[in-house]
Amino acid sequence: MPGIGQKISQKLTHHFGSEHLALMALKKGDFKQLTDVEGISEQKAADLIDAAKDANTFLATKEAVRLHKSIMQHIASCANNNVTKENIMKLQPAKELVKTRQNLIKKAMETNLEIDGLKRLNKVKTRFKRVVVSSREIRNLEPYCRIIKPEDGETWQDYTVFKEVTWVGERGPLEPPAGWIVVPETASETEILPEFTLEWFQINEKLLRKLDELTKQDEMKSEIKKIQVEGIISYLDQLRDDEKITQLKDIKDQLWTMAKKLETDMQKEVDEAMSDVNLKLDGSDMLRALQDTSTLQRKLKQQTSTAISKAVENAKTVFNSFLSPSGMHCPEQAFSSTWPTKISRQIMDQMDQDLEQIINSLLAQKRTKLSKQLAPIKQKCEIAWENLIQLDMWLTVGKWARENNAIIPQITSSGFHIQNGRHLLIGEKPDPISYGMGESALKEDRQEVTLLTGANSGGKTTLLEMIAHHFILAHMGLPVPAENAKIGHIESLHVLAKAGGTQSAGALEQTLMQLAEVVSSPTAKLILADELEAITEPGAGAKIIAGMLEAANKHEQTCMLLVTHLAKDIMDATNLDLRVDGIEAKGLNKDLELIVDRNPKRNYLARSTPELIVKRLVQRASGSSQQVFSSILERF
């Protein structure tokens, strides 16, 4: 199922007792039980319920889905980051969440707090050097390290070629080599690969510190519990090397530099010590030196040995002081006692390797210990971060509501009344419209089936879309762009866009079947249809629509608003006492734009006024085209 990975699958199965029972709960929409599952937020529960239904039944037509997407994009444009935009676009109508969301957004509308720099927590992508030797399969760790299943007869000694090893199960070393971890067969993945947990915290450290920063802001007082992880800063501070490891790393990094410096200093010290020394040779000494050069060598050594020994001892003292934090000592053989004094490269290489081994051993011990402490904190951090992202989503919706003077609507049993509602997506400052139908409307507007007539380009389609936006937002628990609004609860929204032209017999039959199913269904719904008559010729269209209106009128929980140019024909084709509203065009202004009262007049059959469009064309056209339009205008 979309939205369900291995972890959530395991949690749901464990909570409900079996996969079958978990699926039953999802399909029943058992919201309360789902939110009781550890790690599943209210929003996640709603998303899973929607996924189990395979489709959101509220947005019942493609046009309803399009309008939902367009209004959510408008809200998402207020977001400071992509993750919040994505979350807003995922929001769907969910009756279980309306009151909860309304309460969250009421608080969000009262604060100007904005959270910057949010994104999804980083995922571990590193492949670690550690080799895991295990007889059981550990598939979850395969992307992150090498896992070897030992062959019969193999022992842990066969794997000493690897520096970092986790031995899982029996027959491991009693005293593990540096960099090794020995764990029982039942060990958790955290114990087997401690580097994974530490890496996760390291790559997310900046983001997790943001949680702590936000809890210190006054505006966050009511939300602190949702985003606070107790002691998170102290845990994050432990990710850094402790003093001992830092000292050892510094010593290792400076080892060769120190060795070369001491070598230079010794030679300089001997040279200075010997600068005032004179070697006296009498004649017999010279003759013996000619006969046996070793005699001269001995005399030279006698004169220099004291200076060299002193320089070597001084160098050892400095070197031991340098090595002191590591617990290591300078080997006697590290410095040559002959001239020129030098440091043994072989011994330095060995000391470098020994330091690395000590560091790795300490790091392995720290990783194992710290990963055990951090493992249970990781899930708390993930939940807190998800709550922060959710909070930012509601803050963004609150910001959008303030910027667009949107209000929390009253959810009623049926019908609607919108006072000074606005269509926010028409690309210009919208005229406020007041309109209503059904039980929630003003006393004179409580009819449940209505025809909407009037001028071309007068705003009939815009009004339908505005009503659809208000119903979509209200059923999501979000504010609506109006001065006041009562929105009746419905199970589905059917928005039928203006047809592209007369349909073929097969297509017409399919359309009529779908319409019949919609209007005859007893469920609570709102049908907003734009020039439905375009599916066939006008005479037949009026009769078909009349039949559909009569079917819809039989169900008290159904409201149907139909934009039409065939109002008179439809009224003639039915015995219903239909309400007919009209948007009237009064003329053209100096810019040749229609002068229209966008608020429909009640019980008023408005004309399409195509003559105003032709009149505008007469003014805008020239030459022979103007003559054509002038001729047409004379016919009205």
C-alpha positions in Angstrom: 0.0 0.0 0.0 1.2 3.6 -0.7 2.7 5.1 2.4 3.4 1.8 4.2 7.0 0.6 4.4 8.5 -2.2 6.4 8.6 -0.3 9.7 5.0 0.9 9.6 3.9 -2.6 8.4 5.5 -4.2 11.4 4.0 -1.6 13.8 0.5 -2.0 12.4 0.7 -5.8 12.4 2.0 -5.9 16.0 -0.6 -3.4 17.2 -3.6 -5.1 15.7 -2.4 -8.7 16.0 -2.2 -9.6 12.4 -1.9 -8.1 8.9 -5.5 -9.0 8.2 -6.8 -7.1 11.2 -4.6 -4.1 10.4 -6.0 -4.0 6.9 -9.6 -4.2 8.2 -8.9 -1.2 10.5 -7.5 0.8 7.6 -10.5 0.0 5.3 -13.0 0.8 8.1 -11.2 4.1 8.7 -10.6 3.3 12.4 -8.9 6.7 13.0 -8.6 6.4 16.8 -7.0 3.0 16.7 -4.5 4.0 14.1 -3.4 7.1 16.0 -2.8 4.8 19.0 0.0 3.1 17.0 3.4 4.4 18.0 4.9 6.7 15.4 1.7 7.3 13.4 0.5 10.9 13.6 -3.0 12.1 12.9 -2.0 13.2 9.4 -0.3 9.9 8.7 -3.4 8.0 9.9 -5.6 10.0 7.5 -3.3 9.4 4.6 -3.3 5.7 5.3 -7.1 5.6 5.5 -7.3 7.4 2.1 -4.8 4.9 0.6 -6.8 2.0 1.9 -9.9 3.4 0.1 -7.9 3.5 -3.1 -9.3 7.0 -3.9 -10.6 10.0 -2.2 -14.4 9.7 -2.6 -15.0 13.4 -1.7 -13.5 14.8 -4.8 -15.8 12.8 -7.1 -14.9 14.3 -10.5 -11.8 15.3 -12.4 -12.9 18.9 -12.2 -13.2 18.7 -8.4 -9.7 17.2 -8.3 -8.4 20.0 -10.5 -10.0 22.7 -8.3 -8.6 21.1 -5.2 -5.1 21.1 -6.7 -5.4 24.8 -7.8 -6.5 26.1 -4.4 -3.8 24.0 -2.6 -1.1 25.4 -4.9 -2.3 28.9 -3.9 -1.9 28.0 -0.2 1.5 26.3 -0.8 2.9 29.4 -2.4 3.1 30.9 1.1 5.5 28.1 2.3 9.1 28.9 3.1 10.4 25.5 2.0 9.7 22.6 -0.4 8.9 20.0 2.3 6.0 22.2 3.6 4.8 22.8 0.0 4.8 19.0 -0.6 2.8 18.4 2.6 0.2 21.0 1.8 -0.3 19.5 -1.7 -0.9 16.1 0.0 -3.7 17.4 2.2 -7.0 15.9 1.4 -10.6 16.3 2.7 -10.9 14.2 5.8 -14.0 14.5 8.0 -12.3 12.8 11.0 -9.7 15.7 11.0 -11.9 18.8 10.4 -12.2 19.9 14.1 -8.6 19.0 14.9 -7.3 21.0 12.0 -9.6 23.9 12.7 -8.2 24.1 16.2 -4.6 23.9 15.0 -5.2 26.6 12.4 -7.0 29.0 14.8 -3.8 29.0 16.9 -1.6 29.3 13.8 -3.6 32.3 12.6 -2.8 34.1 15.8 1.0 33.9 15.5 3.4 35.4 13.0 6.1 32.7 13.7 7.9 31.5 10.6 10.3 28.5 10.6 13.1 28.7 8.0 15.4 25.9 6.8 13.1 22.9 7.1 13.7 19.9 5.0 13.4 16.1 5.3 15.9 14.5 7.7 18.9 13.2 5.8 19.2 9.5 5.2 22.3 7.5 5.7 24.0 6.7 2.4 27.5 5.7 3.7 28.8 2.2 3.1 30.9 1.5 6.2 34.2 -0.4 6.4 32.8 -2.7 9.1 32.4 -6.3 8.1 29.6 -8.2 9.7 30.2 -12.0 10.2 26.8 -13.6 10.9 25.2 -17.0 10.4 21.7 -15.3 10.2 20.5 -13.0 7.5 20.6 -9.2 8.2 19.2 -7.8 5.0 18.4 -4.3 6.4 22.2 -3.7 6.8 23.3 -5.0 3.4 23.3 -1.5 1.8 25.5 -0.2 4.5 28.2 -2.8 5.1 29.6 -6.1 3.9 27.9 -9.1 5.5 29.6 -12.5 5.4 28.1 -15.9 6.3 31.0 -18.0 7.7 31.7 -21.3 6.1 31.8 -24.6 8.0 35.1 -24.9 9.9 35.9 -21.2 9.8 36.8 -19.4 13.0 37.1 -15.8 14.0 40.8 -15.9 13.3 40.0 -16.3 9.6 38.6 -12.7 9.6 41.5 -10.9 11.3 42.5 -9.6 7.9 39.7 -7.1 8.4 40.3 -4.1 10.8 36.6 -3.5 11.8 34.5 -6.6 12.3 31.3 -7.4 14.1 31.1 -11.1 15.1 27.5 -12.2 15.6 26.8 -15.2 17.7 29.0 -17.9 19.3 32.7 -18.8 18.9 33.8 -15.2 18.8 37.1 -14.1 20.4 37.1 -13.7 24.2 39.4 -10.7 23.9 38.3 -9.0 20.6 41.0 -7.3 18.5 41.0 -3.5 18.3 38.0 -2.4 16.1 36.1 -5.6 16.7 32.7 -6.1 18.3 31.3 -9.4 19.5 27.5 -9.5 20.0 25.0 -12.3 20.7 22.8 -13.9 18.0 19.9 -11.8 19.3 21.7 -8.5 19.0 19.8 -5.5 17.4 21.0 -3.9 14.2 22.1 -0.9 16.2 24.5 -3.1 18.2 25.7 -4.9 15.1 26.4 -1.7 13.1 26.8 1.2 15.6 28.2 3.4 13.0 24.8 3.7 11.3 23.1 5.3 14.3 26.0 7.7 14.9 26.2 8.6 11.2 22.4 9.4 11.2 22.8 11.8 14.2 26.0 13.4 12.7 24.4 14.2 9.3 21.3 15.5 11.0 23.0 17.3 13.8 22.2 20.9 12.6 18.6 20.0 12.0 18.2 18.4 15.4 19.8 21.4 17.2 17.1 23.5 15.5 14.5 21.5 17.5 16.1 22.7 20.7 16.4 26.3 19.5 12.7 26.4 18.7 11.5 25.2 22.1 13.1 28.3 23.6 10.8 30.6 21.6 7.8 32.0 23.4 5.5 31.4 20.4 6.2 27.6 20.7 5.0 27.2 24.3 1.8 25.3 23.3 3.7 23.0 20.9 6.9 22.3 22.9 5.8 18.8 23.9 5.4 17.7 20.3 8.8 18.8 19.1 10.9 18.5 22.3 13.4 15.7 22.8 14.7 15.7 26.3 18.5 15.9 26.6 19.0 16.1 22.8 21.8 18.7 23.0 23.8 16.6 25.5 23.5 13.6 23.2 24.6 15.6 20.2 27.5 17.0 22.1 28.7 13.4 22.7 29.1 12.9 19.0 32.2 15.0 19.1 35.5 13.3 20.1 36.1 13.4 23.8 39.3 14.9 25.2 41.3 11.6 25.2 40.5 10.8 21.6 41.2 14.4 20.5 44.6 14.3 22.2 45.5 11.0 20.6 44.5 12.2 17.1 46.6 15.4 17.6 49.6 13.3 18.7 49.2 11.0 15.7 48.8 14.0 13.3 51.9 15.7 14.7 54.0 12.6 15.3 56.2 12.9 12.2 56.5 16.7 12.4 57.7 16.3 16.0 60.2 13.5 15.1 61.7 15.7 12.3 61.9 18.7 14.6 63.7 16.7 17.4 66.1 15.3 14.8 67.0 18.8 13.7 67.2 20.1 17.3 69.6 17.2 18.3 72.0 17.9 15.5 71.9 21.6 16.2 72.6 20.9 20.0 75.5 18.6 19.2 76.9 21.1 16.7 76.8 23.9 19.2 78.3 21.8 22.0 81.2 20.9 19.7 81.9 24.4 18.4 84.5 25.1 21.2 86.0 21.7 21.5 89.6 21.2 20.2 91.2 17.8 19.6 95.0 17.8 20.5 97.2 15.3 18.8 101.0 15.0 19.4 103.4 13.6 16.9 103.1 10.0 18.2 99.3 10.2 18.0 99.5 11.3 14.4 101.8 8.4 13.5 99.4 5.9 15.3 96.5 7.4 13.4 98.3 6.9 10.1 99.0 3.3 11.1 95.5 2.6 12.5 92.6 5.0 11.7 90.4 3.4 14.4 92.6 5.1 17.0 91.6 8.5 15.6 87.9 7.3 15.4 88.0 6.4 19.1 89.4 9.8 20.1 86.7 11.5 18.0 83.9 9.5 19.6 85.3 10.3 23.1 85.1 14.0 22.3 81.5 13.8 20.8 79.8 11.1 22.8 79.0 13.3 25.8 77.4 15.9 23.5 75.4 13.3 21.5 74.2 11.5 24.7 73.1 14.7 26.2 71.3 15.8 23.1 69.6 12.3 22.8 68.5 12.4 26.4 67.0 15.9 26.0 65.2 14.7 22.9 63.8 11.7 24.7 62.5 13.8 27.5 60.7 16.2 25.1 59.3 13.2 23.1 58.0 11.4 26.2 56.3 14.6 27.3 54.7 14.8 23.9 53.6 11.2 24.0 52.4 11.4 27.6 48.6 11.7 27.0 48.7 8.5 25.0 50.3 6.4 27.7 53.1 5.5 25.2 56.9 5.9 25.8 59.7 6.7 23.5 61.7 3.4 22.8 65.4 3.5 23.6 66.2 2.5 20.0 64.3 5.5 18.5 67.4 7.7 18.4 70.8 6.8 17.0 73.8 7.5 19.3 76.1 8.1 16.4 76.7 11.2 14.4 74.7 12.5 12.7 71.9 11.8 15.2 68.7 10.5 13.6 65.3 9.0 14.5 64.4 5.5 13.4 61.9 5.6 10.6 60.9 2.0 11.3 60.1 2.8 14.9 58.1 5.9 14.0 56.0 3.8 11.5 55.3 1.3 14.3 54.4 4.1 16.8 52.1 5.6 14.2 50.3 2.2 13.7 50.1 1.7 17.5 48.5 5.1 17.9 46.0 4.4 15.2 45.1 1.1 16.9 44.6 2.8 20.2 42.4 5.5 18.6 40.3 2.9 16.7 39.9 0.8 19.9 38.6 3.8 21.9 36.4 4.9 19.0 34.9 1.4 18.7 34.1 1.4 22.5 32.6 4.8 22.3 30.5 4.0 19.1 29.1 0.9 20.8 28.2 2.6 24.0 26.9 5.8 22.4 24.9 4.0 19.7 23.0 2.1 22.4 22.1 5.4 24.1 21.1 7.1 20.8 19.1 4.2 19.2 15.9 4.8 21.3 16.4 8.6 20.9 16.5 8.3 17.1 12.8 7.5 16.8 11.8 10.3 19.2 13.8 12.7 17.0 12.1 11.5 13.9 8.7 11.9 15.4 9.6 15.4 16.8 10.9 16.5 13.4 7.8 15.2 11.6 5.7 17.1 14.2 7.8 20.3 13.4 7.2 19.9 9.7 3.4 19.4 10.4 3.5 22.5 12.6 5.1 24.5 9.9 2.4 23.4 7.5 -0.3 24.8 9.8 1.7 28.0 10.4 1.8 28.3 6.6 -2.0 27.8 6.3 -2.4 30.4 9.1 -0.2 32.9 7.2 -2.2 32.3 4.0 -5.5 32.8 5.9 -4.2 36.2 7.4 -3.0 37.4 4.0 -6.3 36.5 2.3 -8.7 37.5 5.1 -9.9 33.9 5.3 -12.0 32.6 8.3 -12.8 29.3 9.9 -16.2 28.3 8.5 -19.0 26.8 10.5 -19.7 23.2 9.5 -23.5 22.6 9.3 -25.7 19.6 8.5 -26.6 20.6 4.9 -26.7 23.4 2.4 -24.4 26.5 2.5 -24.3 30.2 2.9 -21.2 32.2 1.9 -21.1 35.9 2.8 -18.7 38.0 0.7 -16.8 35.0 -0.5 -13.9 35.5 -3.0 -12.4 33.5 -5.8 -8.7 33.9 -5.2 -7.4 32.5 -8.5 -8.9 34.8 -11.2 -5.7 36.9 -11.6 -7.2 40.1 -10.3 -8.9 41.5 -7.2 -12.0 39.4 -6.8 -15.4 40.9 -6.2 -17.0 39.6 -3.0 -20.0 37.4 -3.6 -22.7 36.3 -1.2 -24.7 33.2 -2.1 -26.4 30.3 -0.5 -28.6 27.2 -1.0 -30.3 24.6 1.2 -30.8 24.5 4.9 -27.8 26.7 5.9 -28.8 29.5 3.5 -30.8 32.6 4.4 -34.5 32.0 4.8 -35.4 33.0 1.2 -32.6 31.0 -0.3 -33.2 27.5 1.1 -34.1 25.7 -2.1 -31.8 22.8 -2.9 -31.9 22.9 -6.7 -31.2 26.1 -8.5 -30.6 27.3 -12.1 -28.0 30.1 -12.6 -28.4 32.3 -15.6 -26.9 35.4 -17.0 -24.3 37.2 -19.1 -21.5 35.7 -20.9 -18.3 36.5 -19.0 -20.5 37.6 -16.1 -18.9 35.3 -13.6 -21.2 32.2 -13.5 -18.3 29.7 -13.8 -16.2 31.8 -11.4 -19.1 31.5 -8.8 -19.3 27.7 -9.3 -15.5 27.4 -8.7 -15.6 29.8 -5.7 -18.3 27.6 -4.1 -16.3 24.4 -4.9 -13.2 26.0 -3.3 -15.1 26.8 -0.1 -16.5 23.3 0.2 -13.1 21.7 -0.5 -11.4 23.9 2.1 -14.1 23.5 4.7 -14.1 19.7 4.4 -10.3 19.8 4.9 -10.7 21.8 8.1 -9.1 24.8 6.4 -10.1 28.5 6.4 -12.2 29.9 3.5 -11.8 33.3 1.9 -15.1 34.9 3.0 -16.4 37.3 5.6 -18.6 34.5 7.0 -19.5 31.0 5.9 -21.7 28.1 6.8 -20.8 25.0 4.9 -23.0 21.9 5.1 -21.4 18.5 5.4 -21.4 16.4 2.3 -19.9 13.0 1.3 -18.9 14.0 -2.2 -18.4 17.0 -4.4 -19.4 16.7 -8.1 -18.1 19.5 -10.3 -19.1 19.1 -13.9 -17.1 21.4 -16.2 -18.5 22.9 -19.4 -18.7 20.2 -22.1 -16.5 20.7 -25.2 -19.3 20.1 -27.6 -22.1 17.7 -28.7 -21.1 14.1 -27.8 -21.4 11.0 -29.9 -24.2 8.5 -29.1 -21.9 6.3 -27.0 -20.3 9.1 -25.1 -23.6 10.7 -24.4 -25.0 7.4 -23.1 -22.0 7.0 -20.8 -22.3 10.6 -19.5 -26.1 10.2 -18.9 -25.5 7.0 -17.0 -22.9 8.7 -14.7 -25.2 11.6 -14.2 -28.2 9.4 -13.3 -26.1 7.5 -10.7 -25.0 10.8 -9.1 -28.4 12.5 -8.9 -30.2 9.4 -7.8 -27.8 8.6 -5.0 -29.2 9.4 -1.5 -25.8 10.4 -0.1 -25.1 14.0 1.0 -23.5 15.8 -2.0 -23.1 19.0 -3.9 -23.4 19.1 -7.7 -22.1 22.1 -9.5 -22.7 21.8 -13.2 -21.6 24.2 -15.9 -23.8 24.3 -19.0 -24.7 20.7 -18.9 -26.9 21.2 -22.0 -23.8 21.3 -24.2 -23.7 17.4 -24.2 -26.4 17.4 -26.9 -28.7 19.6 -28.9 -30.6 22.3 -26.9 -34.1 20.9 -27.2 -33.1 17.4 -26.0 -30.7 19.0 -23.4 -33.4 20.9 -21.7 -35.5 17.7 -21.3 -32.6 15.6 -20.0 -31.6 18.3 -17.5 -35.2 18.6 -16.3 -35.2 14.9 -15.5 -31.9 15.1 -13.7 -33.1 18.0 -11.6 -36.3 16.2 -10.6 -34.2 13.1 -9.5 -31.8 15.3 -7.5 -34.7 17.2 -5.9 -36.0 13.9 -4.3 -33.0 13.8 -1.9 -32.9 16.4 0.9 -29.2 16.1 1.3 -28.4 16.9 -2.3 -27.8 20.5 -3.5 -27.5 21.1 -7.2 -26.5 24.4 -8.9 -26.7 24.4 -12.7 -25.3 27.1 -14.9 -27.5 27.2 -18.0 -28.6 29.3 -21.0 -31.7 27.1 -21.3 -33.5 28.1 -18.1 -36.8 28.8 -19.7 -36.8 25.6 -21.7 -35.9 23.6 -18.6 -38.7 25.2 -16.6 -41.1 24.3 -19.4 -40.0 20.7 -19.3 -40.6 20.1 -15.6 -43.3 20.6 -13.0 -40.8 21.6 -10.3 -41.0 25.1 -8.9 -37.4 25.8 -9.8 -35.4 28.7 -8.3 -33.7 30.7 -11.0 -31.0 33.2 -10.2 -29.4 35.6 -12.6 -26.1 37.5 -13.0 -27.0 40.7 -15.0 -24.9 42.7 -17.3 -25.9 46.4 -17.5 -23.7 47.6 -20.3 -20.2 48.4 -21.3 -17.9 50.9 -19.5 -15.4 53.3 -21.2 -12.9 50.5 -21.5 -15.5 48.3 -23.2 -15.6 45.9 -20.3 -18.9 44.5 -19.2 -20.6 46.3 -16.3 -21.8 43.3 -14.2 -23.2 42.9 -10.8 -21.4 39.7 -9.9 -23.9 38.9 -7.1 -26.7 36.8 -8.6 -30.2 38.3 -8.3 -32.6 35.8 -6.6 -35.5 34.5 -8.6 -34.4 36.4 -11.6 -34.0 35.1 -15.2 -31.1 37.0 -16.6 -30.3 37.1 -20.3 -27.0 36.1 -21.7 -26.8 39.6 -23.3 -24.7 38.4 -26.3 -25.6 41.8 -27.9 -23.2 43.5 -25.5 -20.4 41.2 -26.7 -21.3 42.1 -30.3 -21.4 45.8 -29.4 -17.9 45.5 -28.0 -16.7 43.8 -31.2 -18.2 46.6 -33.3 -16.0 49.1 -31.2 -12.9 47.0 -31.4 -13.1 45.7 -35.0 -12.3 47.7 -38.2 -12.9 47.4 -41.9 -15.1 44.7 -43.3 -15.2 42.9 -39.9 -16.7 45.9 -38.2 -19.4 46.0 -40.9 -20.3 42.4 -40.2 -20.6 43.0 -36.5 -22.6 46.2 -37.1 -25.1 44.3 -39.2 -25.4 41.6 -36.5 -26.0 44.2 -33.8 -28.9 45.7 -35.8 -30.7 42.4 -35.5 -31.0 42.4 -31.7 
